[in-house]
Amino acid sequence: MRILVTGAAGFVGSNIALQLEKEKHEVVAIDDFSSGNFENLAGFKGDLIAASIFKDRSWWPERVGKVDMIIHEAAITDTTVMDQKKMMEENVEAFREILSFASEFNVENIAYASSAAVYGAGPLPMRESAPRLPMNVYGFSKQIMENVAAQFVKENPQIKVAGVRYFNVFGPGESFKGKFASMIWQLSLQMKAGKRPRIFEFGEQYRDFIYIKDVANATILAAKSAPNGVYNVCTGQKTTFNQIVSYLNQVLGTNLEPDYIKNPYSFYQNETLGDPTLAEKAFGFKVRYSMEAAIKDYFSSNAEKSKVEAKV
């Protein structure tokens, strides 16, 4: 198949693009490089169009050409962005452009990135049927994208659109996110530098962390075979901050105790946990990596080792 991947130089998009090439698909990539990095696409064999999806239509139709599927990852993912108009334009209005392109040029399968941020601080485990109560404009933008997708499939029943709600993603390619990379990456930098990893008292907070290779696999599966709707992409497993430190000690060859600090944030979310049942039933997604195996895989490659060493 010939597949369009947007946001292809970003963390998730690049992993998806490279995985699709491993599966022998032809990939056409789009990125405006507002947050993506060319290094994420090392070894990429396809075409890459440098363009903003929302701001102009220079990318369609001639430059993209005929595609069989779209995986839409382009977005502002920085949850600290407070410019509401910018967030809604780059996330929601750009998505409308993608859907318009699909409708005009008969693209039958679309998967797009949503987020567990739509749940806000809702009850655990977070299920797709739960109310959406986003706590910031980023989560709100994802909520509206889901609304737009639902209306679109009513008007275009010949096109299948699946949203994937990512939980706490980590893995190769995230280092370019800087301070917004996962706490797994941040803690690895501290520990590699010989510093005790700083976590909030007393490390029993937990997240539903999911490895990027599982996320790429889930998104591709959803694009190929998920019915219309939105689906959690998560493990359904709790990983505490203390466990992360333990796993990193094993992989990095360190023996550092946590440095517990007071949590200054009254709004801090101590727990996240998703329910993966619907994704498994709908399109057969199951995680392949346990947390321990994922961290080992993450930091075992020479590329990731060198990135850690370069940062410390």
C-alpha positions as CSV (number, residue, x, y, z in Angstrom):
1,M,0.0,0.0,0.0
2,R,0.9,3.6,-0.5
3,I,0.4,5.4,2.9
4,L,0.5,9.0,3.9
5,V,2.0,9.7,7.4
6,T,1.6,13.2,8.8
7,G,3.9,14.5,11.5
8,A,6.4,11.9,10.2
9,A,9.5,13.5,11.7
10,G,8.0,13.6,15.2
11,F,8.3,11.0,17.9
12,V,5.3,8.7,17.1
13,G,5.0,9.6,13.4
14,S,8.6,8.6,12.7
15,N,8.3,5.3,14.4
16,I,5.2,4.6,12.4
17,A,6.7,5.6,9.1
18,L,9.8,3.4,9.6
19,Q,7.7,0.5,10.7
20,L,5.5,0.8,7.6
21,E,8.6,0.7,5.5
22,K,9.7,-2.5,7.3
23,E,6.4,-4.0,6.3
24,K,7.2,-3.1,2.6
25,H,4.7,-0.3,2.3
26,E,5.5,2.9,0.3
27,V,5.3,5.9,2.7
28,V,4.7,9.5,1.8
29,A,5.6,11.7,4.8
30,I,4.6,15.3,5.7
31,D,6.1,17.4,8.5
32,D,6.5,21.2,9.0
33,F,9.4,20.5,11.4
34,S,7.9,22.8,14.1
35,S,8.8,20.0,16.6
36,G,10.0,17.1,14.5
37,N,13.6,16.3,13.7
38,F,15.2,14.8,10.6
39,E,17.3,12.5,12.8
40,N,14.2,10.6,13.7
41,L,13.9,9.5,10.1
42,A,17.4,8.1,9.7
43,G,17.2,5.4,7.0
44,F,13.8,6.5,5.7
45,K,13.4,5.6,2.0
46,G,10.3,7.5,1.0
47,D,9.4,11.0,0.0
48,L,9.0,13.8,2.6
49,I,7.0,17.0,2.0
50,A,7.9,19.9,4.2
51,A,4.6,21.7,4.6
52,S,2.1,22.9,7.2
53,I,-1.2,20.9,6.8
54,F,-3.3,23.7,8.2
55,K,-1.7,26.8,6.7
56,D,-1.6,25.8,3.0
57,R,-2.6,23.2,0.5
58,S,0.6,23.0,-1.3
59,W,0.9,19.3,-0.3
60,W,-2.3,18.2,-2.1
61,P,-3.2,16.7,-4.4
62,E,-0.2,16.7,-6.8
63,R,2.6,16.4,-4.3
64,V,1.0,13.6,-2.2
65,G,-0.6,11.8,-5.1
66,K,-2.8,8.7,-4.7
67,V,-2.7,7.1,-1.3
68,D,-4.5,4.1,0.1
69,M,-4.4,5.0,3.7
70,I,-3.7,8.0,6.0
71,I,-2.1,7.9,9.5
72,H,-2.4,11.4,11.0
73,E,0.1,12.2,13.7
74,A,0.8,15.9,13.0
75,A,-0.3,18.1,16.0
76,I,0.8,20.4,18.8
77,T,1.5,17.9,21.6
78,D,3.0,20.4,24.0
79,T,0.3,20.5,26.8
80,T,1.7,23.7,28.2
81,V,0.7,25.7,25.1
82,M,-1.9,28.2,26.3
83,D,-2.7,29.8,22.9
84,Q,-6.1,28.3,22.4
85,K,-6.6,29.5,18.9
86,K,-3.2,28.1,17.8
87,M,-3.9,24.7,19.4
88,M,-7.3,24.4,17.8
89,E,-6.0,25.4,14.4
90,E,-3.0,23.1,14.3
91,N,-4.9,20.2,15.8
92,V,-8.5,20.4,14.8
93,E,-8.5,22.5,11.6
94,A,-5.5,20.6,10.2
95,F,-7.5,17.4,10.9
96,R,-10.4,18.8,8.9
97,E,-8.0,19.3,6.0
98,I,-6.9,15.7,6.2
99,L,-10.5,14.5,6.2
100,S,-11.3,16.8,3.2
101,F,-8.3,15.3,1.3
102,A,-9.5,11.8,2.1
103,S,-13.0,12.5,0.9
104,E,-12.0,14.2,-2.3
105,F,-9.4,11.6,-3.3
106,N,-11.2,8.4,-2.1
107,V,-8.9,7.4,0.7
108,E,-10.8,4.6,2.5
109,N,-8.8,4.1,5.7
110,I,-7.7,6.7,8.3
111,A,-6.2,6.5,11.7
112,Y,-5.5,9.6,13.8
113,A,-3.8,10.3,17.1
114,S,-6.1,11.2,20.0
115,S,-5.0,11.1,23.6
116,A,-5.8,9.9,27.1
117,A,-5.9,13.6,27.9
118,V,-9.5,13.6,26.9
119,Y,-10.3,11.8,30.1
120,G,-8.8,14.4,32.4
121,A,-8.8,13.1,36.0
122,G,-11.6,10.7,35.3
123,P,-12.2,7.4,37.2
124,L,-9.8,4.5,36.7
125,P,-9.4,2.4,34.7
126,M,-10.2,4.8,31.9
127,R,-12.6,3.3,29.4
128,E,-13.8,4.7,26.0
129,S,-17.3,4.9,27.3
130,A,-16.3,7.3,30.2
131,P,-17.1,11.0,30.0
132,R,-14.5,13.1,28.4
133,L,-13.4,15.8,30.8
134,P,-10.1,17.3,29.5
135,M,-8.2,19.6,31.8
136,N,-6.4,21.7,29.2
137,V,-6.8,22.9,25.7
138,Y,-4.7,20.2,24.3
139,G,-7.1,17.5,25.6
140,F,-10.0,19.6,24.5
141,S,-8.6,19.8,21.0
142,K,-8.4,16.0,20.9
143,Q,-12.0,15.8,22.1
144,I,-13.1,18.0,19.3
145,M,-11.1,16.0,16.8
146,E,-13.1,12.9,17.9
147,N,-16.3,14.8,17.5
148,V,-15.3,15.9,14.0
149,A,-14.4,12.3,13.1
150,A,-17.7,11.0,14.3
151,Q,-19.6,13.5,12.2
152,F,-17.4,12.9,9.2
153,V,-18.1,9.2,9.1
154,K,-21.8,9.8,9.2
155,E,-21.5,12.0,6.1
156,N,-18.9,9.7,4.4
157,P,-19.9,6.1,5.3
158,Q,-17.5,4.8,2.7
159,I,-14.5,6.0,4.7
160,K,-13.3,4.3,7.9
161,V,-11.9,6.6,10.6
162,A,-10.3,5.3,13.8
163,G,-9.0,7.4,16.6
164,V,-6.3,6.0,19.0
165,R,-6.1,7.5,22.5
166,Y,-2.4,7.2,23.4
167,F,-1.5,6.9,27.1
168,N,2.0,7.5,28.4
169,V,4.3,6.8,25.4
170,F,8.0,6.4,25.7
171,G,10.9,5.1,23.6
172,P,13.4,5.9,20.8
173,G,12.8,9.2,19.1
174,E,11.5,11.1,22.1
175,S,14.8,12.8,23.1
176,F,14.0,15.7,20.7
177,K,11.0,16.5,22.8
178,G,13.4,18.0,25.4
179,K,11.7,18.7,28.7
180,F,8.5,17.2,27.3
181,A,10.0,13.8,26.8
182,S,8.8,11.0,29.1
183,M,10.0,10.9,32.7
184,I,11.7,7.6,31.8
185,W,14.0,9.6,29.5
186,Q,14.4,12.4,32.0
187,L,15.3,10.0,34.9
188,S,17.8,8.1,32.6
189,L,19.7,11.4,32.0
190,Q,19.9,12.1,35.8
191,M,21.1,8.6,36.6
192,K,23.6,8.3,33.7
193,A,25.1,11.5,35.1
194,G,25.5,9.8,38.5
195,K,22.7,11.8,40.1
196,R,20.0,10.3,42.3
197,P,16.7,10.3,40.3
198,R,14.3,12.9,41.6
199,I,10.7,11.8,42.0
200,F,7.8,13.0,44.1
201,E,7.3,11.5,47.5
202,F,7.2,8.5,47.8
203,G,7.4,7.1,44.4
204,E,4.1,5.2,44.5
205,Q,2.4,7.3,41.9
206,Y,1.8,5.3,38.7
207,R,1.2,5.6,35.0
208,D,0.0,3.4,32.2
209,F,3.3,3.6,30.3
210,I,3.4,2.1,26.8
211,Y,6.4,1.5,24.6
212,I,6.6,3.3,21.3
213,K,6.9,0.0,19.3
214,D,3.6,-1.1,20.7
215,V,2.1,2.2,19.9
216,A,3.3,2.1,16.3
217,N,1.9,-1.4,16.0
218,A,-1.5,-0.4,17.5
219,T,-1.8,2.6,15.2
220,I,-1.0,0.6,12.0
221,L,-3.4,-2.2,13.1
222,A,-6.2,0.4,13.7
223,A,-5.6,2.0,10.3
224,K,-5.9,-1.3,8.6
225,S,-8.8,-2.9,10.4
226,A,-10.4,-1.0,13.3
227,P,-14.1,-0.1,12.9
228,N,-15.1,3.5,13.2
229,G,-14.6,4.8,16.7
230,V,-11.9,5.7,19.3
231,Y,-9.7,3.2,21.1
232,N,-7.4,3.2,24.1
233,V,-3.8,2.4,23.2
234,C,-2.5,1.4,26.6
235,T,-1.2,-1.6,28.6
236,G,-3.8,-1.8,31.3
237,Q,-0.9,-2.1,33.8
238,K,0.3,0.2,36.6
239,T,4.0,1.1,36.7
240,T,5.1,3.1,39.7
241,F,7.9,5.7,39.6
242,N,9.8,3.5,42.1
243,Q,9.6,0.6,39.6
244,I,10.9,2.8,36.8
245,V,14.0,3.7,38.9
246,S,14.5,0.0,39.6
247,Y,14.3,-1.0,35.9
248,L,16.6,1.9,34.9
249,N,19.2,0.9,37.5
250,Q,19.2,-2.6,36.0
251,V,19.6,-1.4,32.4
252,L,22.1,1.5,33.0
253,G,24.2,-0.5,35.5
254,T,23.7,2.0,38.3
255,N,22.6,1.6,41.9
256,L,21.0,4.9,42.7
257,E,18.3,5.4,45.3
258,P,15.4,7.8,44.5
259,D,15.7,11.4,45.8
260,Y,12.2,12.0,47.0
261,I,10.9,15.6,46.8
262,K,7.7,17.4,47.7
263,N,5.1,17.7,45.0
264,P,4.4,21.4,44.6
265,Y,1.5,20.9,42.1
266,S,-2.0,20.8,43.5
267,F,-3.4,19.7,40.1
268,Y,-0.9,16.9,39.6
269,Q,-2.4,13.6,38.4
270,N,-1.0,10.9,40.6
271,E,-2.5,8.0,38.6
272,T,-3.3,7.0,35.0
273,L,-4.6,3.7,33.9
274,G,-6.3,2.6,30.7
275,D,-8.5,-0.4,29.8
276,P,-7.2,-2.0,26.6
277,T,-10.1,-4.4,26.1
278,L,-11.9,-2.6,23.3
279,A,-8.8,-2.3,21.1
280,E,-8.1,-6.0,21.5
281,K,-11.7,-7.0,20.6
282,A,-12.0,-4.5,17.7
283,F,-8.7,-5.0,15.9
284,G,-6.6,-7.5,17.8
285,F,-4.1,-5.2,19.5
286,K,-2.1,-6.7,22.4
287,V,1.1,-5.2,23.9
288,R,4.2,-7.1,23.1
289,Y,6.5,-5.4,25.6
290,S,6.4,-5.6,29.4
291,M,7.6,-2.5,31.1
292,E,10.9,-4.1,32.1
293,A,11.5,-5.5,28.6
294,A,10.6,-2.2,27.0
295,I,13.1,-0.2,29.1
296,K,15.8,-2.8,28.3
297,D,15.0,-2.6,24.6
298,Y,14.9,1.2,24.7
299,F,18.4,1.7,26.2
300,S,20.1,-1.3,24.6
301,S,20.5,0.3,21.1
302,N,23.8,2.1,20.4
303,A,21.8,5.1,19.1
304,E,19.9,5.6,22.3
305,K,23.0,5.1,24.4
306,S,24.8,7.8,22.5
307,K,21.9,10.2,22.9
308,V,21.9,9.7,26.6
309,E,25.6,10.2,26.8
310,A,25.5,13.3,24.7
311,K,22.9,14.9,27.0
312,V,24.8,14.3,30.3
